Amino acid sequence: MMVPVKTEELPAGVFVLEIDGQPILALMAATLFQARELGQEQWLLEDLKRMTLGHRPLWDGTSPIRVRRADPAEEVYYVDAKTERAADDSPLVYLVRRADASGAVTRGTFPPRR
């Protein structure tokens, strides 16, 4: 008898990247696995170390990064931000007010494409 394998895969949707229990950004992904992979991309990790929140980096380089399914309010925020910035094809939307290396404070979608 075959036993179904339990996976962590959730259907496509909005996921949230958390650092130290703080929701940092929302992203669209096909699966939880794909969302976790995106959360481990080197370019994203470098950006999280460079951007600040309250004069501290969003990520210190060592704190665990958790990815989970977005709650309903986070999903609405994600959809609204993506609608406002329809030309931006990045799947990421920041959920915090943050400052980049220049000190400019931004809320909403990910910085311009590279």
Rosetta silent file (secondary structure, phi, psi, omega in degrees, C-alpha in Angstrom):
SEQUENCE: MMVPVKTEELPAGVFVLEIDGQPILALMAATLFQARELGQEQWLLEDLKRMTLGHRPLWDGTSPIRVRRADPAEEVYYVDAKTERAADDSPLVYLVRRADASGAVTRGTFPPRR
SCORE:     score description
SCORE:     0.000 S_00000001
   1 L     0.000  131.613  178.829    0.000    0.000    0.000 S_00000001
   2 L   -86.265  133.466  176.673    1.352    3.420   -0.956 S_00000001
   3 L   -99.522  127.245  179.215    1.300    6.095    1.697 S_00000001
   4 L   -60.958  139.249  178.597    0.852    9.618    0.335 S_00000001
   5 L   -83.886  126.942  178.228    3.888   11.765    0.893 S_00000001
   6 L   -81.828  124.785  179.261    3.152   14.858    2.910 S_00000001
   7 L  -115.567  165.761  177.240    4.748   17.901    1.308 S_00000001
   8 L   -92.431    8.357 -175.226    5.077   21.497    2.372 S_00000001
   9 L   -76.365  128.596  173.757    3.806   22.689   -0.986 S_00000001
  10 L  -110.333  155.094  178.561    0.912   25.087   -0.952 S_00000001
  11 L   -63.701  163.684 -179.218   -0.844   26.217   -4.133 S_00000001
  12 L   -48.214  142.096  179.689    0.323   29.400   -5.870 S_00000001
  13 E   175.088 -164.790 -179.223   -0.212   32.467   -3.810 S_00000001
  14 E   -97.375  133.065  179.225    1.281   35.235   -1.761 S_00000001
  15 E  -123.139  159.538 -177.880    3.959   34.364    0.774 S_00000001
  16 E  -123.994  135.595  174.506    5.715   36.500    3.389 S_00000001
  17 E   -95.832  124.858 -179.583    9.391   36.560    4.316 S_00000001
  18 E  -116.545  141.802  172.914    9.878   37.155    8.057 S_00000001
  19 E  -127.306  124.779 -177.334   13.034   38.025    9.955 S_00000001
  20 L    52.165   39.945  178.341   12.947   37.795   13.762 S_00000001
  21 L    77.693   -0.478 -179.104    9.158   37.508   13.612 S_00000001
  22 E   -98.246  121.129  174.564    8.830   40.755   11.601 S_00000001
  23 E   -65.653  123.328 -175.872    7.096   40.486    8.209 S_00000001
  24 E  -104.134  -48.925 -179.910    9.551   42.120    5.799 S_00000001
  25 E  -148.640  154.747  176.668    8.282   41.468    2.307 S_00000001
  26 E  -109.707  148.733  179.856    5.533   39.709    0.420 S_00000001
  27 E  -147.809  153.433  176.135    6.065   37.773   -2.762 S_00000001
  28 E   -96.421  133.385  178.355    4.103   35.764   -5.291 S_00000001
  29 E  -149.671  156.385  179.891    5.271   32.202   -5.847 S_00000001
  30 L   -72.060  -34.424 -177.056    3.900   28.980   -7.265 S_00000001
  31 L  -144.412  165.195  174.763    4.803   26.978   -4.153 S_00000001
  32 H   -61.722  -39.662  177.991    6.175   27.396   -0.660 S_00000001
  33 H   -58.997  -45.871  179.667    9.377   25.738   -1.874 S_00000001
  34 H   -63.822  -40.026  178.139    9.746   28.317   -4.657 S_00000001
  35 H   -62.809  -41.869  178.352    9.094   31.154   -2.190 S_00000001
  36 H   -64.364  -40.247  177.749   11.789   29.772    0.133 S_00000001
  37 H   -61.342  -44.522  178.444   14.248   29.529   -2.754 S_00000001
  38 H   -61.567  -39.630  178.663   13.618   33.157   -3.672 S_00000001
  39 L   -66.299  -10.111  179.312   14.143   34.122   -0.031 S_00000001
  40 L  -108.748    3.856  179.339   17.626   32.575   -0.197 S_00000001
  41 L   -62.682  134.927 -176.519   18.793   34.347   -3.375 S_00000001
  42 H   -59.243  -41.713 -179.440   22.156   36.019   -2.768 S_00000001
  43 H   -62.550  -36.874  179.353   21.124   39.346   -4.362 S_00000001
  44 H   -70.323  -43.908  179.556   18.087   39.528   -2.056 S_00000001
  45 H   -60.840  -40.850  177.436   20.110   38.682    1.054 S_00000001
  46 H   -63.849  -41.884  177.649   22.646   41.392    0.158 S_00000001
  47 H   -63.323  -40.428  179.498   19.830   43.928   -0.315 S_00000001
  48 H   -64.763  -32.412  177.121   18.304   42.959    3.044 S_00000001
  49 H   -74.779  -31.643 -177.125   21.668   43.573    4.742 S_00000001
  50 H   -80.962  -36.045 -178.934   22.087   46.936    2.988 S_00000001
  51 L   -78.395  148.203 -176.248   18.558   48.308    3.613 S_00000001
  52 E  -121.218  157.166  174.855   17.721   49.628    7.046 S_00000001
  53 E  -136.880  111.151 -176.882   14.722   49.868    9.328 S_00000001
  54 L    64.219   39.972  179.040   15.200   52.242   12.258 S_00000001
  55 L    66.699   15.810  175.242   18.926   52.594   11.483 S_00000001
  56 E  -123.424  145.649  177.985   19.384   48.814   11.644 S_00000001
  57 E   -59.992  147.211  175.274   19.750   46.457    8.669 S_00000001
  58 L   -59.327  -33.472  178.705   16.598   44.560    7.743 S_00000001
  59 L  -136.626  133.074 -177.761   18.717   41.428    8.110 S_00000001
  60 L   -86.524   -0.182  179.467   21.907   41.075   10.157 S_00000001
  61 L    92.386   -8.943 -178.571   23.218   38.205    8.064 S_00000001
  62 L  -128.647  -27.230 -178.737   22.650   35.580   10.748 S_00000001
  63 L   -61.374  142.546  178.325   19.023   35.740   11.927 S_00000001
  64 L   -63.703  142.716  175.670   16.839   32.972   10.542 S_00000001
  65 E  -108.483  123.936 -177.751   14.633   33.915    7.607 S_00000001
  66 E  -111.293  141.201  174.967   11.209   32.273    7.647 S_00000001
  67 E  -119.567  132.677 -179.267    8.779   32.075    4.729 S_00000001
  68 E  -142.390  168.562  175.594    5.084   31.501    5.345 S_00000001
  69 E   -67.495  138.185  178.710    1.734   31.939    3.626 S_00000001
  70 L   -68.466  145.295  173.961    0.553   35.573    3.756 S_00000001
  71 L   -79.909  168.933 -175.215   -2.385   36.380    5.985 S_00000001
  72 H   -56.319  -40.029 -179.908   -5.436   38.023    4.329 S_00000001
  73 H   -66.203  -38.431  178.560   -4.366   41.602    5.165 S_00000001
  74 H   -67.864  -37.116  176.915   -0.892   40.985    3.740 S_00000001
  75 H   -62.654  -43.770  179.021   -2.407   39.519    0.574 S_00000001
  76 H   -62.211  -44.542  179.110   -4.568   42.622    0.125 S_00000001
  77 H   -59.452  -44.822  179.740   -1.545   44.884    0.666 S_00000001
  78 H   -59.399  -51.044 -178.262    0.445   42.879   -1.890 S_00000001
  79 H   -61.488  -43.694  179.219   -2.318   43.049   -4.518 S_00000001
  80 H   -61.861  -44.868 -179.467   -2.865   46.783   -3.938 S_00000001
  81 H   -64.896  -41.322  179.610    0.862   47.564   -4.216 S_00000001
  82 H   -67.251  -35.302  178.450    1.215   45.473   -7.372 S_00000001
  83 H   -66.590  -41.672  178.881   -1.846   47.205   -8.899 S_00000001
  84 H   -63.560  -31.220 -176.353   -0.371   50.641   -8.157 S_00000001
  85 L  -119.714   57.276 -174.533    2.884   49.645   -9.835 S_00000001
  86 L   -57.585  -29.973 -178.085    1.600   47.568  -12.747 S_00000001
  87 L   -74.054  -19.561 -178.756    4.756   48.199  -14.811 S_00000001
  88 L   -81.035  116.578 -177.905    6.956   46.620  -12.117 S_00000001
  89 L   -93.494    6.790  177.693    7.263   42.911  -12.884 S_00000001
  90 L   -69.136  140.601  178.983    9.112   42.058   -9.656 S_00000001
  91 L   -82.627    5.300 -173.390    7.244   39.545   -7.473 S_00000001
  92 E  -106.066  139.124  174.147    8.360   41.370   -4.284 S_00000001
  93 E  -135.284  122.505  178.193    6.530   43.986   -2.210 S_00000001
  94 E   -73.438  141.158  179.687    8.045   45.327    1.011 S_00000001
  95 L  -103.456    0.549 -178.475    5.753   45.367    4.046 S_00000001
  96 L  -123.593  156.969  172.069    7.960   47.737    6.075 S_00000001
  97 L   -83.523  121.180 -174.028    9.094   51.303    5.722 S_00000001
  98 E  -134.158  162.067  176.988   12.756   50.975    4.943 S_00000001
  99 E  -115.646  138.901  176.127   15.727   53.067    3.885 S_00000001
 100 L   -88.408 -173.899 -176.377   18.130   52.054    1.129 S_00000001
 101 L   -59.587  -26.668 -179.609   21.870   52.769    1.124 S_00000001
 102 L   -81.369  -10.211 -178.538   21.201   56.383    0.023 S_00000001
 103 L    93.608   -5.131  179.049   18.928   56.947    3.033 S_00000001
 104 L   -70.249  134.792 -179.219   15.788   57.325    0.899 S_00000001
 105 E   -95.548  133.677 -177.070   12.746   55.822    2.608 S_00000001
 106 E  -133.512  146.974  172.642   10.470   53.644    0.507 S_00000001
 107 L  -131.700  136.449  177.078    7.315   51.687    1.161 S_00000001
 108 L   113.943 -134.447 -168.666    5.871   49.146   -1.228 S_00000001
 109 E   -68.987  164.708 -177.989    7.444   47.401   -4.157 S_00000001
 110 L   -60.633  151.509  178.182   10.983   46.227   -4.518 S_00000001
 111 L   -54.672  162.302 -177.335   13.641   48.715   -5.703 S_00000001
 112 L   -51.150  151.655 -179.536   14.032   49.151   -9.479 S_00000001
 113 L   -59.428  154.082  179.465   15.204   46.179  -11.482 S_00000001
 114 L   -84.128    0.000    0.000   18.913   45.627  -11.879 S_00000001
